[in-house]
Amino acid sequence: MTDGAATADRPRPRVAHLSSVHEANDTRIFERECRALVDAGYDVVLVALAPADARCHGVSVVAVPEAPNRRARMLGTTRFVYSQARAAAAELYHLHDPELIPVGLLLKLAGHRVVMDLHEDTPRQILDKPWIAPLLRRPAAWAMSAVEHVVLAAFDLVVAATPVIADRFPDRKTVIVQNFPDLAELGDEAAPPLSLRGPIAAYVGNVADTRGAREIVDAIGRVRCGDARLRIVGQLQPAELADELAEQPGWSRTTLTGFLDRAGVAEELNRAMVGLCTLHPTPAYLEAQPVKLYEYLSVGLPVVLSDFPRWRHIEREGCGLAVDPLDSRAIAEALEWVFSHPDLAQEMGERGRRLVRDAFNWDVEAERLTRSYDRLLREPQRARRRPER
């Protein structure tokens, strides 16, 4: 039992996770962090987008109504999240959106412990935003980085989703908690071997231009296998992208499932032969650690992935094929190889499963998170020890 767990003479510490952007069923926030904290003995409240208040897997969900636009979210929704945070009367508040930094500052002024969870490298993402004028992107990215460093200095802990994000903050108040899969969540021992599955390529998550939407649809149309299929387990962003993709021959081989719960995602992965993760080489993605990539590996799927330096260890370990993500012909050739070599692809998948089991799994990350929480709540705010990286 961790130090955060309840004892006979001490009630469970209450912690509140806050988001004005993410759905309450978000994989990192709910499935990983909140559920791990419940297992560790914490009383967990989650304030996030949801149709109604609920209690699920021991987590008390407080519904945040979805705002009609960015302005409404920045004003009304943020105020609502702050009011619900105060009502939760938690011992620790865990924020998940940069726009909630003002909420965190108010909570700090009220004497609370505050944790900031950085899912993404926001300054790098700003460099990719098409709605920001090109000449303004670099100054805006620098300004966001400066705000993060100055403001987060007031918070108690930074939880970074990747080592690259963590490197921007002082070691003494930063812990790395990566989006690696839960070993027991998606795999199915009864799933058929790849040789008995159809030639199906799966892409999990919402897909947009910079996530390879055009290239993967074009690639499946080029595969010289009449029954080859692409299944996108998510949605197109924006939805209007479907009109453009419909003009490609590969669209007739593409199925868009829309959002699926975790059981639905597991079903899709356990009937596919290969997972796709061909993100474009943008500043934000070059250093990313996509959860989909490790989820594919966790269920024994070989992967076709972007040839990024940070991801090349996947190919070196013999778990996947690295390609130029902007070259749909190269993606098609990689898919053809997997579909026509099911036994070798099975071996690649098994190596990937072992890699996740030995190094890239949620159990290790959950322990880092709960130990950091335990330490933070146990020690005076002015005398914390360095969290584990």
N, C-alpha and C positions, 0 to 999 in steps of 0.2 A: 504494500500500500504506500502510495506517495505521500509526501508531506501535505499535499493539497486535499487529501481525502478526509472524509468526515471521521470523527471519533465519537465515542460514547458521550464525552463531555464538551464537544465542540461541534457546532453545526457546520455544514458544508459551506465553504466560501462561495459567494455568488459572484459570477462574472457576466458581463454583458458584451456581446458582439454587436457592432453597429454598422449598418450599411444603408445608404440611400440610393444605391445603384444596382446592387446584386440581388438576384432572387434568393428567397429563403432556402431553396434547395441547392444552392451553389455548391459545387463539389469541394472546393478548398475550404469554404467557410463552414458549411453544415456537415457534409459527409466526413471530412477529415478533422478539422480543428474542434468544432463543437462536440462531436460525438466522442472524440478522444478525451476531451476534458470531462464529459459526463462519466466515461469509463474510469477516469482518474479520481472521481469523487467530487467534482465541482457541480454546483447548482448553476446551470447555464441558461441565460436569456439571450435570444437572438432577435434583434430589431432589424427587419429587412423587408424587401418587397414580397408581398404575399396577398392572396385574396381575402384571408381572414386569420384571426388569431388561432393558434393551435398548439398542441403539445405532441411532439414526435420524437421517439427514441430518447426520451428524457430531457429534451430541449424545449423550453417554453418560447414559442415563436410569437412575437408581437408584429402584427402586419403593418407595413408602411404602404400607403396607397401610391400607385404609380403616378408620377407627375406627367402632365401633357407635353411639357417641353423643358429644355435645359434651365430656363429662367425660373420656372415654377419649382424645379427640383432644388436649385441653388438657394431659393428663399424659403418657400413654404415647407418643402420636404425636410430641409435641414433643421428648421425650427421644430418640426414634429419629431424628428429623431432625437433632438436634444431633450425635448420634454419627456419622451419615453425613456431616455437614458436616466434622467433624474428620478423618474417614477420607479425604475428598476431597483434603485438603492443598492447598487453593486459595490463590491470592494475593489473591482478592477474593471476598466473599460477598454475594449479592444476594437479599434477603428479599422475599417477596410477600404476607405475611399479618401483620396487627397482632399476632396471638397469638404470633408468632415474635420479638417484640421482646426477650423474655428471652434467646433464643438469640443474637440479635445482640449483646446486652450481654456475654454470655459470650465470644463471638468477639472482641469489642473488647478485653476484659480479657486475652485471649490474644495480643493484638498484631496482629490482622488488620484489614484494611480491610473496612468493611461498608456496603452500600448498602440503603436501604429504598425499595421500590416501592409507592406508594400508588395502587392501582387505583381506589379509591372514596373519597369524602368520608365517612369513617366517622362522625364526629360528626353530620353531617346524616342519615346512614342511621339512627342510633339514634333520631332523632326520629320515624321511621316504623315502628319495631319494635312489632308488636302484643303481643309477649310481655313487653314492659316496661310496667309500670304508667304511665299517662299522666302522673301527677304526678312520676314519677321520670325521665322521658325527657330533659327539659332538663338537670337536674343531671348525669345520666349522660353526656350529650353534652359538657357542659362539662368533666367529669372526663376523658373520653377525649381531648379536645383538649389539656388540660393535660399528660396523660401523653405524648402525641405530641411536644409541644414540648420538654418536659424531657428525655425519653429520647432522642429523635432528635438532640438537640444533641450526643450522644456519637458519632453515626454520621458517616460521611464524606460521604455524598451522599444526597439525597432525589430520587427519580425520580417525578414527578407526572404522572398521566394526563390532567389538564386544567389550564388556567390558573387556575381557581378554587381547586383544591387547592394549586397552587404558591404562590398569593398568601398562604397561611398560614405560609410558611416563608421564611427569609432567602435572598435572591437568591444569596449567595455560595456556597451549598452545595445549590442546587436546580436541576434541569434538567427541562424539560417534554418528555415523550415521549408523544404522543397516539396513540390507537388508530385511526389511519387505515389504509385498506386498501393492500395490495400490488397495484399496477396489473396485474401479470401473473397474479395468483392465480385470480380468479374469472371474468373475462371470457372470452368465446368468440366469435371473429370470425365463426364459422359459425352462431351463434345466429340464429334467424329474427327479422325485424322484429316490432314489437309488433302490427302489423296482421294477422300470420299466427298469432299466439298465441291461446290461449283466454282467457276472462275470469277469470284467476287472480290472486288477491292473496296475496302471500307475507309471512309473519312469521318472521324468523330469530331463534332463541334460545328459552330457556325462558320461558314466559308464566305470569303470576300475576295476581291481582286488580289490583294497582297497575300492572301492565304492560299493562292493557287487555284482559284475556282475555274478560270478559263483553261488553264493548262491541264488539269486533271480530267475535265470533261472532254477536251480535245484528245487527250491521251487514250481514254477508254474507247473513243471512236476509231483510233488507229490500231488497236490491238487486233491481231489476226486470229481471232477466236470468236466465232459467231455468237456464242452465248455469254461472252464476257460482260460483266455488269459492274457499275459503280454505285455504291449506296452511300449517300451523304447523310449521316446521322446528326441532323441539325437543320439549320435554316440558311438561306442565302441572305447576305447583307450587302447592299439593300435588296429587298424583295424584287425590285425591278430588274435586277441582274438576270433573272430567269428569262426575260424576254430576249435578252442578248444571247444567252447560252442556248436558247431553243433553236437558234440558227445553226448550231454546230451538229454534225452527224452523231457525236457522242451523246447528245442529250437524250436520244431515244433509248440509250442503254443506261441512263442515269435515273435513280430513284432518290427523291428527297423525302426522308421520313418525317422531318420536323423534329421538335423536341421529344426526347424519350427519357423516361426515368432510368435509374441505374440498372434495373432488371432488363429493360428494353435494350439498353446499350450492350449489356452482356450477351443477350440473345443475338444481336447483330454481329458482334465480334466473334462469337463462337460458331458462326456459319460462314465467315469470310475466309479467304486464303491469304490476304495480305492487307496491311494497314498503310495508309498514305499520310505523309507529313511533309509536304513539299511547299513550305512557306517561302515567300520571296526574301531575297537578301537585303532587307531593310535594316536600318540601325536597331530597331526594337527587336526584330526576330533573330538577328545574327547571334545574339547572346542569350536567347530565351531557352527555357527548359520546358517545352510543351508537355502537359500532362498526358495528352493523347499518345505521344510517342512511347512513353513507358507503360501506358495501359495496353497498347498493342503487344509489347514484349511480354507483359505479365500473363497474357492468355496464350502465349506460344505462337504469335503471328510474326512472320518476317515482315520487315518494314521497307518501304521505298521512301527515302528521306532526302532532304536538301543536303547538298555537299557543303556544309558549314564546318569550319574548324572545330567548333565546340561539340559537334555531333559525330565527328569522324570515328570516335571510339566505338560507336555502334557497328560501323562497317568493319573496323579492325577486329572486333570480337566475333565477327562472322554472323551477325544477327540481322543484317539488312544490306540494301544496295543504295549507295549515295549517288545522286544525280544532280545535274543542273536543273533547278526548279523552274527555270524559265524556258526549258526545252521540252515541249510536250512529246517529241519523238523519243527522247531519252527516257522519259517516264514510261511511255508505252513499251519500249524495249525491256525495261526492268519488269514491268507487269507481265509481259509475255514470258520472260524467263521463269518467273515464279509459277505461272499457270502451267507451264510445260515441264517443270521439274518439281513435282509435288514432294517427292521423297527428300530431295536436297533442301527444299523449302521447309519441310518439317524439321530437319536437323537445325536449320537456322533459327526456327521458332523455339526449339528446345533450348538452344544456347541463350536466346533472349530471355526465356523464362528463368533460367538459372542466374543470369546476370541481375535480374530484378530481385530474385529471392536472396541473393548474396549481398547486394549493395544498394539497390535503388528501390527501396520499399518504404511504405508509410510507417511501419513500426518504429524504425530508427528516428524518423522525423517527429513522430508523436511524442517520443520520450524526450527529445530536445525541448519541445514546446512545454510539456507539463513540468519539466524540471525548472525551466525558466520562470514559469508561473509560480511554482512553489517557492523558489528563491525570492522572487519579487514580493510576494505576500508575507514571507517570513521575516524579511530584513527591513530595517528602517529605510525610508526612501533616500536618505542621504548617505547610506553606507552599504550599497549593494556591491556584490562581487561580480566579476566578469562572467557573462553567460557563456555557455559552450557553443563553439562554432563547429 
